[in-house]
């Protein structure tokens, strides 16, 4: 690997490789942000569904008593 690195021209080592690393890091960061936001969105939807179901169950129980 060191031989390959040393065989690259200096402009590739100093310009192209850092730009590629930044682009890959940027894409990785946004991938992680997307996954986390998707999971949070699903969690919020699940909590809303659980809340609605709980409200319906409470209302049905109250209606059954009266």
C-alpha positions as CSV (number, residue, x, y, z in Angstrom):
1,X,0.0,0.0,0.0
2,X,2.8,2.4,0.8
3,X,4.4,1.7,-2.6
4,X,1.1,2.5,-4.3
5,X,0.8,5.7,-2.3
6,X,4.4,6.8,-3.2
7,X,3.9,5.9,-6.9
8,X,1.0,8.4,-7.2
9,X,1.8,11.9,-8.5
10,X,1.9,14.6,-5.8
11,X,-1.1,16.5,-7.2
12,X,-3.2,13.3,-6.8
13,X,-2.0,12.7,-3.2
14,X,-2.5,16.4,-2.2
15,X,-5.7,17.3,-4.1
16,X,-7.6,14.3,-5.5
17,X,-7.4,12.0,-2.6
18,X,-8.5,14.5,0.1
19,X,-11.5,15.6,-2.1
20,X,-12.5,11.9,-2.6
21,X,-12.2,11.4,1.2
22,X,-14.3,14.5,1.9
23,X,-17.0,13.4,-0.6
24,X,-17.1,9.9,0.9
25,X,-17.3,11.2,4.4
26,X,-20.1,13.7,3.5
27,X,-22.1,10.9,1.9
28,X,-21.5,8.6,4.9
29,X,-22.7,11.4,7.3
30,X,-25.9,12.0,5.3
31,X,-26.5,8.3,5.1
32,X,-26.3,8.0,8.9
33,X,-28.5,11.1,9.3
34,X,-31.1,9.6,6.9
35,X,-31.2,6.3,8.8
36,X,-31.6,8.0,12.1
37,X,-34.3,10.3,10.9
38,X,-36.2,7.4,9.3
39,X,-36.0,5.5,12.6
40,X,-37.2,8.5,14.6
41,X,-40.0,9.0,12.2
42,X,-41.1,5.4,12.5
43,X,-40.9,5.6,16.3
44,X,-43.1,8.7,16.4
45,X,-45.7,7.1,14.1
46,X,-45.7,4.0,16.3
47,X,-46.2,6.1,19.4
48,X,-49.1,7.9,17.8
49,X,-50.7,4.6,16.8
50,X,-50.3,3.3,20.4
51,X,-51.8,6.5,21.8
52,X,-54.8,6.3,19.5
53,X,-55.3,2.6,20.3
54,X,-55.1,3.4,24.0
55,X,-57.7,6.2,23.7
56,X,-60.0,3.9,21.8
57,X,-59.7,1.1,24.4
58,X,-60.4,3.6,27.2
59,X,-63.4,5.0,25.4
60,X,-64.8,1.5,24.6
61,X,-64.4,0.4,28.3
62,X,-66.2,3.6,29.4
63,X,-69.0,2.9,26.9
64,X,-69.3,-0.7,28.0
65,X,-69.7,0.3,31.7
66,X,-72.6,2.7,31.0
